[in-house]
Amino acid sequence: MNVRTPCVAGAFYPGSAREARRQIDAFVQQATGQVAGRVVAGIVPHAGWVYSGPTAAHLFSALQAQEPPETVILFGAVHRWPLRAPALYGAGAWRTPLGEIAIDEALAQAVRQADPRFEERPEAHEEEHSIEVQVPFVQHLWPEARILPIAMPPLQSAPALGRAVARAAASLGRRAVALGSTDLTHYGPSYGMAPAGVGPQGLAWAKENDRRLLELVLALDAEGVLAEARARHNACGPGAVAAAIGYALEMGATQAALLHHTTSHEAHPTGRPSDLVGYAAIALLA
């Protein structure tokens, strides 16, 4: 059986089960993820938990208010592999410090049947953190759930591919939720993007750049998200976001709610704002 081993445990999140569970509980207890509607999908960040964990917890908190999912579909950003098609991890399990979580292999097969553009490429998930940092949340909050990891490059077809995943889940009668993983504007000299300089004015510029993309997500405009991210570099996982929106629309989503928006500087201040990254949690609601 294929078992993916963690690549950022002990770095992006705790390397011990006890500490990981303690942090997840603390994040979720402090979150205020109350929404009016059924969450069918969502957007979460994927940085180290010290920065992005409290933001992601707002969506996980909202999901805890409804029936537990049988499967969590994880659309991930693509940082390392130059993918030209969505890459499934369609068999076996993923391991984290909390143990192993099984892949929903029947759903993976149904997805490939629904759209042949999906490729079975477990190697594309090696050394990629955007999905991994979500998995301990799933394991702790829904111990019976399975996952389906999908690395989603920023393809124009991403919204249609997300819809195909939704049809596959519906065909199996699966109680599933989809999460699209992205961080937002990477601002500052280290990222080669500092048009407003550093300090408070740079922080304000970055948050406004984030806002442009967030408004498109809230409008459920998947195609707009892809174009905006290409033009203004305000999402590192626009394909994952667009696929999650496509999934949500196929599942009947009619609205979205911004649950939390911050930056790495605000989450963990260290002097004047300089190099920073934006994070948001958004619920897509039916």
C-alpha positions as CSV (number, residue, x, y, z in Angstrom):
1,M,0.0,0.0,0.0
2,N,1.2,3.5,-0.9
3,V,1.7,5.6,2.2
4,R,2.8,9.2,1.8
5,T,5.1,10.3,4.7
6,P,5.0,13.9,6.0
7,C,7.4,16.4,4.6
8,V,6.8,19.4,6.9
9,A,5.8,17.8,10.3
10,G,7.9,19.4,13.0
11,A,8.4,22.5,10.8
12,F,5.1,23.8,9.6
13,Y,3.2,22.1,12.3
14,P,4.0,20.0,15.4
15,G,5.9,16.8,15.0
16,S,4.1,15.2,18.0
17,A,0.4,14.0,18.0
18,R,-0.2,15.5,21.4
19,E,1.0,19.0,20.5
20,A,-0.7,18.9,17.2
21,R,-4.1,18.0,18.8
22,R,-3.6,20.6,21.5
23,Q,-2.9,23.4,18.9
24,I,-5.9,22.3,16.7
25,D,-8.2,22.4,19.8
26,A,-6.9,25.9,20.7
27,F,-7.3,27.2,17.2
28,V,-10.9,25.9,16.8
29,Q,-12.0,27.1,20.3
30,Q,-10.8,30.6,19.5
31,A,-12.4,30.6,16.0
32,T,-15.8,32.2,15.3
33,G,-16.7,30.3,12.1
34,Q,-20.5,30.8,12.3
35,V,-22.3,30.9,8.9
36,A,-25.9,31.0,7.7
37,G,-26.0,28.1,5.3
38,R,-24.5,24.7,4.6
39,V,-20.8,24.7,3.9
40,V,-20.2,22.6,0.8
41,A,-16.6,23.8,0.2
42,G,-14.1,26.3,1.5
43,I,-10.8,28.1,1.1
44,V,-8.0,27.7,3.6
45,P,-4.3,28.9,3.8
46,H,-1.4,26.5,4.0
47,A,1.5,28.3,5.8
48,G,3.0,27.2,9.0
49,W,0.4,26.9,11.7
50,V,1.8,29.7,13.8
51,Y,0.8,32.0,10.9
52,S,-2.1,30.3,9.2
53,G,-3.6,27.9,11.7
54,P,-5.9,30.3,13.5
55,T,-7.3,31.5,10.1
56,A,-7.9,28.0,8.8
57,A,-9.6,27.1,12.0
58,H,-12.4,29.5,11.3
59,L,-13.5,27.3,8.4
60,F,-13.0,24.0,10.3
61,S,-15.1,25.5,13.1
62,A,-17.9,26.3,10.7
63,L,-17.7,22.7,9.3
64,Q,-18.0,21.3,12.8
65,A,-21.4,22.8,13.1
66,Q,-22.8,20.3,10.5
67,E,-22.8,16.6,9.9
68,P,-19.3,15.2,9.7
69,P,-18.0,14.6,6.2
70,E,-17.3,11.1,5.0
71,T,-14.6,12.4,2.7
72,V,-12.6,15.7,2.6
73,I,-11.5,16.5,-0.9
74,L,-8.3,18.6,-0.8
75,F,-7.4,20.7,-3.8
76,G,-3.8,21.8,-3.3
77,A,-1.7,24.6,-4.7
78,V,1.3,23.5,-6.8
79,H,4.6,24.8,-5.7
80,R,7.2,22.3,-6.8
81,W,6.0,20.2,-9.8
82,P,5.3,21.8,-13.2
83,L,2.0,20.1,-13.6
84,R,-0.1,20.3,-16.8
85,A,-3.0,18.3,-15.4
86,P,-4.6,17.8,-11.9
87,A,-2.7,15.1,-10.0
88,L,-4.6,12.6,-7.8
89,Y,-3.2,10.7,-4.9
90,G,-5.8,8.0,-5.5
91,A,-4.8,5.0,-3.4
92,G,-3.3,4.1,-0.1
93,A,-3.0,6.5,2.8
94,W,-1.3,9.6,4.1
95,R,0.7,9.6,7.4
96,T,1.1,12.5,9.8
97,P,2.1,12.5,13.5
98,L,-1.5,11.7,14.2
99,G,-1.3,8.4,12.3
100,E,-2.6,7.3,8.9
101,I,-5.7,8.5,7.1
102,A,-7.1,6.5,4.2
103,I,-7.6,7.7,0.7
104,D,-11.1,7.4,-0.7
105,E,-10.1,5.1,-3.5
106,A,-13.6,4.6,-4.8
107,L,-14.0,8.4,-5.2
108,A,-10.7,8.6,-6.9
109,Q,-11.8,6.1,-9.4
110,A,-15.1,7.8,-9.9
111,V,-13.3,11.1,-10.5
112,R,-11.1,9.6,-13.2
113,Q,-14.2,8.2,-14.9
114,A,-15.9,11.5,-14.7
115,D,-13.1,13.4,-16.4
116,P,-10.0,11.7,-18.0
117,R,-7.9,14.8,-17.5
118,F,-7.3,13.7,-13.9
119,E,-4.0,11.8,-13.6
120,E,-2.9,9.4,-11.0
121,R,0.4,10.9,-9.9
122,P,1.2,10.3,-6.3
123,E,4.8,11.5,-6.9
124,A,3.4,15.0,-7.5
125,H,2.5,15.2,-3.8
126,E,6.1,14.6,-2.6
127,E,7.6,17.6,-0.8
128,E,4.4,19.6,-1.3
129,H,3.0,21.2,1.9
130,S,-0.3,22.9,0.7
131,I,-2.4,19.8,1.4
132,E,-0.4,18.2,4.1
133,V,-0.9,21.0,6.6
134,Q,-4.7,20.5,6.4
135,V,-4.6,16.8,7.0
136,P,-4.1,16.8,10.8
137,F,-7.1,19.0,11.2
138,V,-9.2,16.4,9.3
139,Q,-7.7,13.5,11.3
140,H,-8.4,15.2,14.7
141,L,-11.8,16.6,13.9
142,W,-13.3,13.8,11.9
143,P,-11.4,10.5,12.8
144,E,-13.6,8.4,10.5
145,A,-13.2,10.6,7.4
146,R,-11.1,9.8,4.4
147,I,-9.4,12.2,2.1
148,L,-8.8,12.7,-1.6
149,P,-5.7,14.9,-2.3
150,I,-5.7,16.6,-5.7
151,A,-2.8,18.9,-6.8
152,M,-4.5,21.5,-9.0
153,P,-2.4,23.7,-11.2
154,P,-3.9,27.1,-12.4
155,L,-5.6,25.7,-15.4
156,Q,-8.4,27.5,-17.3
157,S,-10.3,24.1,-16.9
158,A,-10.0,24.2,-13.1
159,P,-13.6,25.2,-12.5
160,A,-14.9,22.4,-14.8
161,L,-12.6,20.0,-13.1
162,G,-14.0,20.9,-9.7
163,R,-17.5,20.3,-11.1
164,A,-16.4,16.9,-12.3
165,V,-15.2,16.0,-8.8
166,A,-18.6,17.1,-7.4
167,R,-20.5,14.9,-9.9
168,A,-18.3,12.0,-9.0
169,A,-18.9,12.5,-5.3
170,A,-22.7,12.8,-5.9
171,S,-22.7,9.6,-8.0
172,L,-21.4,7.7,-5.0
173,G,-23.8,9.4,-2.6
174,R,-20.7,10.6,-0.8
175,R,-21.1,13.2,2.1
176,A,-18.1,15.2,1.1
177,V,-16.7,18.7,1.4
178,A,-14.0,20.2,-0.7
179,L,-11.2,22.5,0.5
180,G,-9.1,24.7,-1.8
181,S,-5.7,25.6,-0.4
182,T,-4.0,28.9,-1.2
183,D,-2.1,31.7,0.5
184,L,-2.6,35.3,-0.8
185,T,-0.2,38.1,-1.7
186,H,3.4,37.4,-1.0
187,Y,4.7,40.9,-0.4
188,G,8.1,42.4,0.4
189,P,11.7,42.6,-0.9
190,S,12.2,38.8,-0.3
191,Y,9.4,38.1,-2.7
192,G,10.4,40.7,-5.3
193,M,7.1,42.5,-4.8
194,A,7.2,45.8,-2.8
195,P,5.6,48.6,-4.9
196,A,4.6,50.5,-1.8
197,G,7.9,49.9,0.1
198,V,7.9,48.4,3.6
199,G,6.2,49.5,6.7
200,P,2.5,50.2,7.2
201,Q,2.0,51.4,3.7
202,G,3.3,48.1,2.4
203,L,1.0,46.1,4.6
204,A,-2.0,48.2,3.4
205,W,-1.0,47.7,-0.2
206,A,-0.8,43.9,0.3
207,K,-4.2,43.7,2.0
208,E,-5.8,45.7,-0.8
209,N,-4.2,43.4,-3.3
210,D,-5.7,40.5,-1.4
211,R,-9.1,42.2,-1.3
212,R,-9.3,42.2,-5.1
213,L,-9.0,38.4,-5.2
214,L,-11.2,37.8,-2.2
215,E,-14.1,39.8,-3.7
216,L,-14.0,37.5,-6.7
217,V,-14.1,34.4,-4.5
218,L,-17.1,35.9,-2.6
219,A,-18.8,36.4,-6.0
220,L,-18.1,32.7,-6.8
221,D,-16.2,33.9,-9.9
222,A,-13.8,31.1,-10.6
223,E,-12.6,32.4,-13.9
224,G,-12.1,35.8,-12.5
225,V,-9.9,34.3,-9.7
226,L,-7.6,32.7,-12.3
227,A,-7.3,35.9,-14.3
228,E,-6.8,38.1,-11.2
229,A,-4.1,35.9,-9.8
230,R,-2.2,35.9,-13.1
231,A,-2.4,39.7,-13.3
232,R,-1.6,40.6,-9.7
233,H,0.0,37.6,-8.1
234,N,-2.4,37.6,-5.1
235,A,-2.8,33.8,-4.8
236,C,-0.3,31.0,-5.0
237,G,-3.1,28.4,-5.4
238,P,-5.6,29.9,-7.9
239,G,-6.2,26.6,-9.5
240,A,-7.2,25.1,-6.2
241,V,-9.5,28.0,-5.4
242,A,-11.1,27.8,-8.9
243,A,-11.7,24.1,-8.5
244,A,-13.2,24.5,-5.1
245,I,-15.6,27.1,-6.5
246,G,-16.5,24.9,-9.4
247,Y,-17.1,22.0,-6.9
248,A,-19.3,24.3,-4.7
249,L,-21.4,25.6,-7.6
250,E,-22.1,22.0,-8.8
251,M,-23.1,21.2,-5.2
252,G,-25.6,24.1,-5.2
253,A,-23.6,27.0,-3.7
254,T,-25.2,30.4,-4.0
255,Q,-23.1,32.5,-1.7
256,A,-19.8,32.7,0.1
257,A,-18.7,34.2,3.5
258,L,-15.3,35.6,4.4
259,L,-14.6,34.2,7.9
260,H,-11.1,35.6,8.4
261,H,-8.5,37.6,6.6
262,T,-5.0,38.5,8.0
263,T,-1.4,38.5,7.1
264,S,1.7,36.8,8.5
265,H,2.8,40.1,10.0
266,E,-0.5,40.5,11.9
267,A,-0.6,36.9,13.0
268,H,3.0,36.9,14.3
269,P,4.3,40.5,14.4
270,T,8.1,41.0,14.3
271,G,9.0,44.7,14.0
272,R,7.8,46.9,11.1
273,P,5.9,45.2,8.3
274,S,8.3,44.0,5.6
275,D,8.0,40.6,4.1
276,L,4.5,39.2,4.6
277,V,1.9,36.8,3.2
278,G,-1.9,37.1,3.2
279,Y,-4.2,34.4,4.5
280,A,-8.0,34.0,4.4
281,A,-10.7,31.5,5.3
282,I,-13.8,31.5,3.2
283,A,-16.9,29.3,3.4
284,L,-18.8,28.4,0.1
285,L,-22.4,28.0,1.1
286,A,-25.5,26.3,-0.4
